[in-house]
Amino acid sequence: MGSAATAYALSYSICQLVHGPLGDRAGAYRVVAWAACLSALATAACALATSFTGLVLLRLGAGAVAGAIGPLTLAWVSTSCSPEERPVALARMSAAAILGTAAGQAGGGVIGGLFGWPAVFVALSALFAGSGVALMLIARQRPQVLFAGLQRDLSSDASPLLLVRRRGILRVLAAVGVQGFALALSLTYVGALLHERLQIGPAHAGLIVSFYGLGGIAFVLLAPRLIGLCRASGRAGIGGATLGGGFVALALAHAQWSAVAALLAIGFGFLMLHNVLQVMAAHMAPDALSTSLSLFAAASCLSQAIGAAAGGYLYDRAGSAAVCLLSAALLTTLGVAIAIMIRREPPTTPGA
């Protein structure tokens, strides 16, 4: 099934070049609603695949349409709340994504085990369909949601290939790329690390890994107070340091409680640092918000895929501790670099 997952991620990333401009021209909300409905059809088709090659091709199509949902939801949320509310709103959106991913992994395992893999796609299709219908019903009751983030007069340099030439955008994309690479480098193989160190099975390891998500939820619960007390540059530095400390602790962990503590710190630090990057991304191209945030999503997704591949190579040759320490060094340095970048060129956002 690895090829099917790779096909999905590849089309998800490449099609951001289409989804972003489409969101700017048609409105992010409208594109997300239609993408959810089309994803329902594409996912249902996967359940009918009669060969592995057919499944890979269908997942390629599913990734192409589903890729619009995440970044354009981010664009819509960014334009639908005030600058003061934006950091907390984006943190809550990230928490919803974390919970959804965790629930999907758990639910997929249960449904697949009981009814077979086609049933997983049927269930996903039903969820996509329900979301799409709900979004359309909301739009009928509140038509104003369709116009949030709609760019009626796009500038001549708002295409994806021209946007990446802007220095500020390139730096944010590079930052989220380093973050995604460094995180996937080690986090992808936490289950293998726990099995190697603690001799525990996959189910037990999966339970421990879930504390990564709980760390992210802890940040969301504390986000309003933290954002009020600490400026963006400070949150970037603290987030990077917390991530670095978490990976150092994971490199040294030889007991379940220490692995749990490390994963809580990693989840908390990741969401703190990523929240700063999300807010920066929401302000890097106001004249082409959906396009710029689609580039942000593509950079994050591709860098994680590269990081996972590099992590597997290094894990086999240098060991789990060395890979975790490399992630720690990269993420701590990234947090400091982002903090310095914000202080030199502070964004025009509250709390920066």
N, C-alpha and C positions, 0 to 999 in steps of 0.2 A: 504493500500500500504506500510505500515511500514515494514511488513515482507519481502516484495520484496526488499526494500532498504537495510535491514539488511543482507539478503542473498548475495546481490551484494557486500557489504562492507566486509563481512566475507570471501568470496572466493577471493576477490581482495587482502586482506591481506595475507591469507595463501599461495596463489600461488606465492607470492614474493620469496618463498624458491626455486621455480622452475625458475622463470623468470630471476633472477639475474645470477645464474650460466650459464643459456642458453645465456644470453647477453655477458658474458665474453668469451664463447666458440665460438659462432656464429657471434658475433658483435652486438652491441646495435642497430645500424641503421636497420640492416636486421630484427631483432626481432620486432622492433617497426612497420616496414612496414607490416610484416605479421600479427602482432597483430591487426593493424587497419583493415585489410581485414577480418580477422576472426571475429572481433567485429561487422563488418557490417552484417555478416551472423547471428551471435548470437542475435543481436538486432532486425534484421528483423524477426527472429523466435519468439521473444517476442510479436510482433504484431499479431501473429497467435494463441496465447494462447487461449484455450477454457475454461480454468478454472483458479481460483486463485492459486491453488496448482501448476498447470502447469506453470503459470507465475513465481512463486517463484523459481521453479527449473530452468527455462530458465534464470532468472536473476542471479542465482548462476553460470551458465555457462558463461554468459556475463561478469560478474565480473572477472572470472578466466582468460579470455583472455585479457580484457581491462587493467588489472592490470599491464601488461608489459609496457604500453605506457608512463606513467608519469615518473617513476624512470629511465627507460632506455633512455628516452629523456634527462633527467638530466645528465646521464652518458655520452651520446654522446656530449652534449653541453660542458661538462667539459673537454673532451679530444680534442675538436675541436677548442679551443681558448687558447690563452696564459694565464699564471697565472695572468698577469696584467689585462687582459680583463675579466677574469672569474667572479669576483663579479658583474660587471655590466651586463654581459650576463645572469647570473642566475637571477638577479633582473628582467630583461626584460622577461625572461621565466615565472617567477612567475606572472608578470603583465598580460601576455597573458592568463595564467590559470585563473586568477581572472576575466578578461573580458569574457573569454569563459564560465565560470560558471554563471556569471551574465546574459549573453546573452541566455544561455541554459535555465535558470530558467524562464526568461521573455518569450522567444520563446515557451518553453514547455507549459506555461500557456495559451498563445494565441492559439497555434495549438490545444491543448487539448480541450479548450473551444469551438473552432469552429468546429472541426472535430472528436473529441473523442480521448481517450487515445491511441488506436492503431496507430493513425496518428503520435503521438509523436515518437514512436519507428521507424516508417518508415522514418521520417525526420532524426533521429539520425543515422539510418543505411546508409542513403544516404551521410551524412557527413563523417562517418567512411570510406565508400567506396571511396569517393572522395579523402580523405587524403591518404589512402593506395595506390591508383593509382598514385597520385602525387609523393609520396615518391619513388615508383618504377621507375617512369619516370626520376626523378632526379638521381637515382642510375645508370640508363643506360647511362645518359649523363656524370655523374661524378662518376665513379666506386670507386674512392678513399674514398668516404664517408662510404663505407661498412667496411673499415678497422680501422676506428677510434675507439679506446677503445677495439679492439680485443686482447684478452690475449692468446697468442700462448703457453706459458709455465706457466700454473697455478701452484702456490705453493701447497704443500701437505696440508696446513692448510687453504685453501681458501674456504672451504665449509661454508654455512651459520652457521651451528651449531658450527663450530670451530672459525669462525670469531668473534662471540659474546664473546668469551673468551679473546679476546685482550682487554686490559684495556682501551686503547684510544677509541676504537670503542664503547665499552659498555657505556662510559661516554657520547659520542655524542648521542647515541640512548636514553639514559636516559634523556638527556636534551631536545631532540625533543619530547619525550614522555610527560614530564612535561608541555612543551609548548602547545602541542595539548590538553592535559587534561584540563589545566587551561583556555584555550581559549574557548573550547566547553562547559565547565561548565556553562558559562554565556551567551556566544554569541548565543547559540542555542535558548535561551528564550528571546532574545531582543524584538521580536514581542509581546510576552505576557507581558513583562514589560511595553512597550509603551502603550499597550491597557489598562493595569491596572492603569498606572500613568496619561495618557493623554486622555483616553477614545476615541481612534482613531481606525478605522477599519483596517483590514488586508492589504488592498491595500495601504493605507496611511502609515502604519507601514513599509511595504516593501520598499516604496520609501525612508523613512528615513534610513532604514538599508543599503540601497545601498551606503550610504556615507562611509561605512566601506571599500568598494572596491575603492572608490575615494581616500581615504587616502592612500591605497596601491599604487595606480597609482601616487600619488604625490611623494611618496618615489622614485619610479622608475625614474621619471623625474629629481629628484634632486640627484639620485644615483651617477652619475659620479663625481659631485662636492663633495658630502659627503664622498665618498670612498677615494677621493684624499686628503681631509682635515683631516679625522678622521680615526685612526687605528681601526682594528677589535675589540679590547678590548673596545675601547671607544664607538663604534657603538652598541656593545652588551649591555653596561650599559645604554646608552641613549635609545635604543630600549625597554629594560625592564622597564625603568622609564616612558617612554611615554605610554607604554601599561598599567602600573599600574595607572598612572594618568588618563588615559582614562576610565578605569573601575571604579575608585573612582568617577569621574565626572558622569558616567552613573548611579552609585548607588544613587547619589544625584539629578539627573536631574528631574526637574518638569516642563520643558518647551521644546518645540520642538527644539529651537535653541541650547539649552544645550545638548540635546541628539545627535543632528547632530555634534556638536563640539567634543563630546566624541567619537563618532564612527569614525570620521576622525582621531582622535589621535590613536585610537585602530588599525585602518587599517595601518596607517603610522608606528606605533611602531612594529606591528606584522611583517611587511615585512622587516623592518630594522633588527630585531632580527633573523628572519628566514633566511635572506640572509647570516648572519654570520654563522648560523648552516649549511646551504647548502654548503658554502665554506669549512667549517671544514669537512663535510661529504665527499666532493669530494677529500679530502686528507687523509682520515683515513685508506684507504686500496688500495694503487695504484696497488697492485698485483691482486686485485679482485674488480675492481671499480664497475661494474654493480651489483655484488652480494652485496657489502656493501651498495650501494645506494638503492637497493631493500629492504634491512633490514631497512634502514632509512625511506623509504616510509611506510613500514608495521608498524613500531613503531608509526609514526605520525597518520596513519589511525586508528589503534586500540585504541590509547590513546584518540583520539577524540570521538570514539564511547563510551568508558568508561566514559569520561567526560560528554557527553550529558546525559547518564543514571544517573550519580551521580548528575548532575545539576537539573534534574527533581525531584529527591528525595529531595534534599536540598531546592529547590524552594518552594515546597509544605509545608515544615516544618519550614524553617527559613526566607523565604521571599526573594524577588529579591535583595534588597540592600545587605543583608548578603552574597549572592552568588557572587555578583559583587566584594565586598570587599575581599572575599577569592581569587578570580581570580587575583585581583590587588596585593595582598600580594605574591602569588605564582610567578607571572610573574616578579615583581620587584626583588624578591630574585633570580630568575633564571638568569636575566640579569647580576646581580652582580657576581653570581657564574661563569657564562661563561666568564666574563671579567677577573676574577681572574685566571681561568683555562688557558686562552690564555696567560696571562702575565707570568705564571709559566712555561708553556710549549708552547711557541709561535710556530704556524705552519710555515712551510717554504713557505709562500706565501707573495707576495707584499702587503703592507698595513696592515699586521698583527700587 
